[in-house]
C-alpha cells in the first residue's frame, strides 16, 4: 500500500504536468514554426515588450469576460467599454490631467461605473444578457465617438501629452522596465483569487453557478451578486484600457462603431478554453493567466512570421487561430475517447483478447 507521502507526490506530479502541458506545447510549437519560417521567437527586445504587454492586457480582458461568462451571461459590451475608457483616458491626459496614477484610478472607476450601468440594466429589464450587452455596446461606442467630438481620427503624440508621455511609456514597459504592468496584472490575479474563492461573494457566485434556483431558495441574493460581477468586470476593463491607451497613445472610435468592438471579447475565448483544461489542476484565475501566456506565445510567433513572410496575412492568421480553437474544443468534448486512443490500451486489448473475456 502506498504511503500518504507517495500519494501526494504522485498527485503533485499530475498537477504539475496538467498545468504545464499547454504552455509547453505552445512554446515548442512556436519555436518550431518560427525556425521553419526562418525567424526566431524573440527577434529583439521589442518581442519581450510585446509579449509582456500582450499577456497583461489579454489577462485582464479574459478575467473580465470570464466573470460573467461562467455564470451564463454573455457581455458583448467589453470591447466598447475598452474603447470608451481608453479614449477618455487619452483625452484627459491631453487636455486636463497630467498625473498618471490619478488617470489610472479615474479610468478604473469609470470602467466600474460602466459595468454597474450594464448590470443595472440587466437586473431591471430582465432581458437576456446578450440583448442588453449588444445595446450597451452601441451606447459605449457612441460615447467614445462623442468624447473625441466626432473626430474621425485622434492620435496623441508626445507633444500633445508631453507632460506625461514618458510616464505612459514606462507604465507599459517600453524601456525594458515592466515593473508597473507586471505588478498591476499580478495584483489583479491575486484579487480575483481572493474575491472568488475566499469571500462570501465568491461562495455565492459558485453556488449560483452550480444551481441558480437552489442557490436563491437557500437565501443567496442573486441580484447583488450579478451587479458585483458587472462592477468587477468593468473595473478590469478599465485597467486594461489604461494599458491599451499608454501602449498605443491613439484612439479610433470611428473604426469601432456598429458592433466593431465586439471582437475584443472573442480574443479572450481561446485562452479561456485553454484555462478550462488547466483549471482542473489549479485555481481558475491562475489557469486563465497560464492560458493567456500560452496563447500570447503563439501570437508572438505569428507576428514574427508575418514580419518575414508578407503572404502570412491577417486572414491566414485568423484561420489558424480558429483551427486552434476548434481543435481544442473537439478535444475537450471528446477527451475520454482521445485519451483512450493515445494510451494505446485498445491496441493492447486487441493483442490480448483473453483479457476481455
PLY file of the C-alpha trace (Angstrom):
ply
format ascii 1.0
element vertex 357
property float x
property float y
property float z
element edge 356
property int vertex1
property int vertex2
end_header
0.00 0.00 0.00
1.27 3.45 -0.96
2.11 5.86 1.83
0.41 9.25 2.15
3.63 10.94 1.03
3.81 8.84 -2.15
0.17 9.59 -2.95
0.73 13.33 -2.50
3.89 13.25 -4.64
2.04 11.49 -7.45
-0.79 13.99 -7.16
1.66 16.91 -7.25
3.31 15.37 -10.33
-0.03 15.04 -12.12
-0.90 18.63 -11.27
2.47 19.90 -12.49
2.05 18.06 -15.78
-1.54 19.24 -16.15
-0.59 22.87 -15.52
2.50 22.82 -17.74
1.42 20.76 -20.74
-0.40 23.50 -22.69
2.25 26.25 -22.23
4.98 23.69 -23.03
3.25 22.65 -26.25
2.70 26.31 -27.17
6.39 27.18 -26.69
7.67 24.11 -28.56
5.27 24.58 -31.48
6.08 28.32 -31.65
9.83 27.64 -31.72
9.38 25.04 -34.48
7.19 27.16 -36.75
9.49 30.17 -36.28
12.51 28.05 -37.23
10.71 26.67 -40.29
9.73 30.21 -41.32
13.33 31.41 -40.95
12.86 33.61 -37.90
13.07 33.42 -34.10
10.57 33.64 -31.30
12.46 36.55 -29.71
13.99 38.54 -32.52
14.62 41.71 -30.49
13.89 43.50 -27.22
10.56 44.54 -28.73
9.50 40.89 -28.75
9.72 40.67 -24.97
7.94 44.01 -24.60
5.12 42.86 -26.86
4.82 39.55 -25.03
4.62 41.12 -21.56
2.12 43.72 -22.74
0.04 41.12 -24.58
-0.12 38.84 -21.54
-1.07 41.66 -19.17
-3.67 43.21 -21.45
-5.34 39.97 -22.53
-5.30 38.53 -18.99
-7.40 41.47 -17.77
-9.81 41.12 -20.71
-10.06 37.35 -20.13
-10.80 37.90 -16.43
-13.46 40.48 -17.33
-15.12 38.15 -19.85
-14.98 35.10 -17.56
-16.60 36.90 -14.62
-19.98 36.92 -16.34
-19.43 34.22 -18.97
-19.05 31.43 -16.43
-22.41 32.44 -14.96
-24.10 32.18 -18.34
-24.07 35.92 -19.08
-22.58 36.95 -22.42
-21.29 40.50 -22.12
-20.64 41.83 -25.61
-20.02 45.34 -24.27
-16.48 44.51 -23.04
-14.85 45.88 -26.20
-16.94 49.05 -26.29
-16.09 49.75 -22.63
-12.41 49.34 -23.51
-12.72 51.84 -26.37
-14.68 54.34 -24.27
-12.39 54.12 -21.22
-9.13 54.28 -23.22
-10.42 57.22 -25.28
-11.46 59.08 -22.13
-8.04 58.35 -20.58
-6.23 59.87 -23.57
-8.44 62.95 -23.81
-7.99 63.62 -20.08
-4.22 63.12 -20.43
-4.06 65.55 -23.31
-6.30 68.35 -22.04
-6.84 68.12 -18.28
-4.85 65.73 -16.08
-1.09 65.11 -16.24
-0.88 62.75 -13.28
-0.65 59.11 -14.40
-1.65 57.40 -11.11
-4.72 59.65 -10.88
-5.62 58.87 -14.50
-5.35 55.14 -13.82
-7.64 55.40 -10.78
-10.18 57.52 -12.71
-10.21 55.09 -15.64
-10.64 52.03 -13.41
-13.54 53.77 -11.62
-15.03 54.74 -14.97
-14.86 51.11 -16.07
-16.53 50.02 -12.82
-19.33 52.57 -13.37
-19.81 51.34 -16.94
-20.05 47.79 -15.62
-22.51 48.86 -12.92
-24.71 50.55 -15.54
-24.75 47.36 -17.62
-25.58 45.32 -14.52
-28.45 47.62 -13.51
-29.97 47.35 -16.98
-29.63 43.56 -16.80
-31.37 43.16 -13.44
-34.04 45.84 -14.05
-35.07 45.00 -17.62
-34.75 41.22 -17.08
-33.87 40.68 -20.72
-31.25 38.13 -21.87
-27.75 39.43 -21.17
-26.85 39.05 -24.85
-29.53 41.57 -25.88
-28.69 44.00 -23.07
-24.95 43.91 -23.76
-25.37 44.47 -27.51
-27.46 47.57 -26.81
-24.94 48.80 -24.26
-22.11 48.14 -26.74
-23.69 50.54 -29.23
-24.12 53.09 -26.46
-20.49 53.00 -25.29
-19.22 53.05 -28.88
-21.24 56.23 -29.39
-19.93 57.69 -26.10
-16.35 57.13 -27.27
-17.13 58.89 -30.53
-18.71 61.82 -28.65
-15.70 62.16 -26.33
-13.50 62.81 -29.37
-16.03 65.42 -30.60
-16.81 63.30 -33.64
-13.24 63.36 -34.92
-12.58 60.64 -37.47
-9.10 60.18 -36.04
-7.41 61.23 -32.83
-3.72 60.45 -32.42
-1.93 61.80 -29.39
1.76 62.39 -29.96
4.46 63.14 -27.43
3.89 66.85 -27.98
0.17 66.53 -27.26
0.80 64.90 -23.89
4.37 66.00 -23.31
3.91 66.27 -19.53
3.01 62.61 -19.17
4.14 60.73 -22.30
7.37 59.44 -20.71
5.44 58.10 -17.72
2.99 56.38 -20.06
5.85 54.64 -21.87
7.36 53.43 -18.60
3.95 52.29 -17.39
3.66 49.63 -20.11
7.36 48.71 -20.16
8.61 50.37 -23.29
12.02 50.93 -21.70
12.67 47.35 -20.57
11.16 48.11 -17.18
7.97 46.10 -16.72
7.52 46.87 -13.04
4.11 48.56 -13.09
2.39 46.47 -15.71
3.51 43.23 -14.03
2.63 44.41 -10.51
-0.84 45.53 -11.56
-1.52 42.33 -13.50
-0.42 40.07 -10.64
-2.42 42.20 -8.21
-5.49 41.68 -10.39
-4.85 37.91 -10.38
-4.48 37.79 -6.58
-7.59 39.91 -6.05
-9.58 37.64 -8.37
-8.35 34.56 -6.50
-9.30 36.14 -3.17
-12.68 37.51 -4.22
-13.89 34.39 -5.99
-12.52 31.77 -3.59
-12.27 33.22 -0.08
-15.22 35.60 0.33
-18.98 35.30 0.74
-19.36 36.89 -2.68
-17.25 34.10 -4.18
-19.17 31.41 -2.30
-22.47 32.81 -3.58
-21.03 33.15 -7.09
-20.06 29.46 -7.25
-23.31 28.37 -5.62
-25.35 30.25 -8.22
-23.24 28.68 -10.95
-23.97 25.19 -9.65
-27.71 25.74 -9.40
-29.29 29.17 -9.59
-32.74 28.20 -8.34
-31.36 26.11 -5.49
-29.00 28.94 -4.53
-31.78 31.52 -4.46
-34.04 29.15 -2.49
-31.31 28.79 0.14
-31.15 32.56 0.66
-28.42 33.69 -1.75
-29.17 37.13 -3.16
-28.73 36.81 -6.91
-29.18 40.48 -7.87
-26.34 41.95 -5.71
-24.05 39.12 -6.84
-24.78 39.82 -10.51
-24.22 43.57 -10.01
-20.86 42.96 -8.33
-19.86 40.69 -11.22
-20.55 43.51 -13.66
-18.69 46.05 -11.50
-15.62 43.80 -11.18
-15.68 43.08 -14.91
-15.90 46.79 -15.72
-13.04 47.68 -13.35
-10.81 45.07 -15.02
-11.66 46.52 -18.44
-10.86 49.99 -17.11
-7.40 48.82 -16.01
-6.86 47.11 -19.39
-7.87 50.40 -21.04
-5.01 52.20 -19.28
-2.56 49.63 -20.70
-4.05 49.98 -24.17
-4.07 53.79 -24.09
-0.47 54.05 -22.88
0.75 51.47 -25.40
-0.91 53.00 -28.47
-1.28 56.69 -27.48
-4.07 56.75 -30.07
-7.77 56.14 -30.33
-10.01 55.37 -33.31
-13.62 55.32 -32.06
-14.86 55.83 -35.63
-13.48 52.40 -36.55
-15.26 50.77 -33.59
-18.84 51.74 -34.39
-21.68 49.33 -35.27
-20.52 46.44 -33.07
-16.93 46.52 -34.37
-15.76 46.48 -30.75
-17.38 43.09 -30.04
-14.32 41.31 -31.45
-12.32 42.22 -28.32
-14.43 39.76 -26.33
-13.73 36.92 -28.74
-9.96 37.45 -28.43
-10.27 36.00 -24.92
-12.10 32.83 -25.93
-9.10 30.70 -26.90
-7.19 31.43 -23.64
-10.38 30.75 -21.67
-10.82 27.37 -23.31
-7.18 26.58 -22.53
-7.98 27.56 -18.94
-10.97 25.19 -18.84
-8.50 22.33 -19.05
-5.80 23.83 -16.81
-8.25 24.77 -14.03
-8.57 21.10 -13.06
-5.12 21.41 -11.51
-5.17 24.93 -10.00
-7.39 27.90 -9.25
-9.43 29.16 -12.19
-7.81 32.59 -12.12
-4.29 31.14 -12.24
-5.43 28.82 -15.04
-6.66 31.82 -17.04
-3.29 33.56 -16.65
-1.45 30.41 -17.81
-3.88 30.05 -20.73
-3.20 33.65 -21.73
0.57 33.12 -21.57
0.25 30.04 -23.82
-1.90 31.92 -26.31
0.30 35.02 -26.41
3.42 32.95 -27.13
1.67 31.62 -30.23
0.60 35.14 -31.21
4.19 36.36 -30.85
5.34 33.60 -33.21
2.65 34.52 -35.74
3.66 38.18 -35.58
7.32 37.36 -36.20
6.42 35.12 -39.14
4.34 37.94 -40.63
7.37 40.25 -40.47
9.41 37.95 -42.72
6.62 36.50 -44.89
4.17 39.10 -46.16
1.91 36.38 -47.57
1.16 35.36 -43.97
-1.76 37.79 -43.87
-4.30 38.51 -41.17
-6.70 36.20 -42.98
-4.31 33.25 -42.70
-3.60 34.28 -39.13
-7.32 34.27 -38.31
-7.89 30.88 -39.93
-5.07 29.29 -37.92
-6.40 30.84 -34.71
-9.84 29.43 -35.48
-8.39 25.99 -36.18
-6.53 26.03 -32.85
-9.75 26.93 -31.04
-11.89 24.34 -32.85
-9.29 21.60 -32.36
-9.10 22.29 -28.64
-12.89 22.36 -28.34
-13.11 19.00 -30.10
-10.57 17.62 -27.64
-12.44 18.99 -24.60
-15.70 17.43 -25.80
-14.12 14.07 -26.69
-11.37 13.93 -24.09
-12.03 10.37 -22.89
-12.04 9.00 -26.44
-8.84 10.85 -27.38
-7.02 9.85 -24.18
-8.05 6.22 -24.67
-6.74 6.29 -28.23
-3.44 7.90 -27.23
-2.93 5.44 -24.37
-2.94 2.56 -26.90
-4.92 0.44 -24.43
-7.22 -0.56 -27.27
-4.21 -1.96 -29.15
-3.06 -3.99 -26.15
-6.57 -5.34 -25.70
-6.64 -6.46 -29.33
-3.34 -8.28 -28.88
-4.61 -9.96 -25.69
-8.29 -10.76 -26.34
-8.29 -13.20 -23.43
-8.16 -10.27 -21.01
-11.50 -9.02 -22.31
-13.18 -12.40 -21.86
0 1
1 2
2 3
3 4
4 5
5 6
6 7
7 8
8 9
9 10
10 11
11 12
12 13
13 14
14 15
15 16
16 17
17 18
18 19
19 20
20 21
21 22
22 23
23 24
24 25
25 26
26 27
27 28
28 29
29 30
30 31
31 32
32 33
33 34
34 35
35 36
36 37
37 38
38 39
39 40
40 41
41 42
42 43
43 44
44 45
45 46
46 47
47 48
48 49
49 50
50 51
51 52
52 53
53 54
54 55
55 56
56 57
57 58
58 59
59 60
60 61
61 62
62 63
63 64
64 65
65 66
66 67
67 68
68 69
69 70
70 71
71 72
72 73
73 74
74 75
75 76
76 77
77 78
78 79
79 80
80 81
81 82
82 83
83 84
84 85
85 86
86 87
87 88
88 89
89 90
90 91
91 92
92 93
93 94
94 95
95 96
96 97
97 98
98 99
99 100
100 101
101 102
102 103
103 104
104 105
105 106
106 107
107 108
108 109
109 110
110 111
111 112
112 113
113 114
114 115
115 116
116 117
117 118
118 119
119 120
120 121
121 122
122 123
123 124
124 125
125 126
126 127
127 128
128 129
129 130
130 131
131 132
132 133
133 134
134 135
135 136
136 137
137 138
138 139
139 140
140 141
141 142
142 143
143 144
144 145
145 146
146 147
147 148
148 149
149 150
150 151
151 152
152 153
153 154
154 155
155 156
156 157
157 158
158 159
159 160
160 161
161 162
162 163
163 164
164 165
165 166
166 167
167 168
168 169
169 170
170 171
171 172
172 173
173 174
174 175
175 176
176 177
177 178
178 179
179 180
180 181
181 182
182 183
183 184
184 185
185 186
186 187
187 188
188 189
189 190
190 191
191 192
192 193
193 194
194 195
195 196
196 197
197 198
198 199
199 200
200 201
201 202
202 203
203 204
204 205
205 206
206 207
207 208
208 209
209 210
210 211
211 212
212 213
213 214
214 215
215 216
216 217
217 218
218 219
219 220
220 221
221 222
222 223
223 224
224 225
225 226
226 227
227 228
228 229
229 230
230 231
231 232
232 233
233 234
234 235
235 236
236 237
237 238
238 239
239 240
240 241
241 242
242 243
243 244
244 245
245 246
246 247
247 248
248 249
249 250
250 251
251 252
252 253
253 254
254 255
255 256
256 257
257 258
258 259
259 260
260 261
261 262
262 263
263 264
264 265
265 266
266 267
267 268
268 269
269 270
270 271
271 272
272 273
273 274
274 275
275 276
276 277
277 278
278 279
279 280
280 281
281 282
282 283
283 284
284 285
285 286
286 287
287 288
288 289
289 290
290 291
291 292
292 293
293 294
294 295
295 296
296 297
297 298
298 299
299 300
300 301
301 302
302 303
303 304
304 305
305 306
306 307
307 308
308 309
309 310
310 311
311 312
312 313
313 314
314 315
315 316
316 317
317 318
318 319
319 320
320 321
321 322
322 323
323 324
324 325
325 326
326 327
327 328
328 329
329 330
330 331
331 332
332 333
333 334
334 335
335 336
336 337
337 338
338 339
339 340
340 341
341 342
342 343
343 344
344 345
345 346
346 347
347 348
348 349
349 350
350 351
351 352
352 353
353 354
354 355
355 356
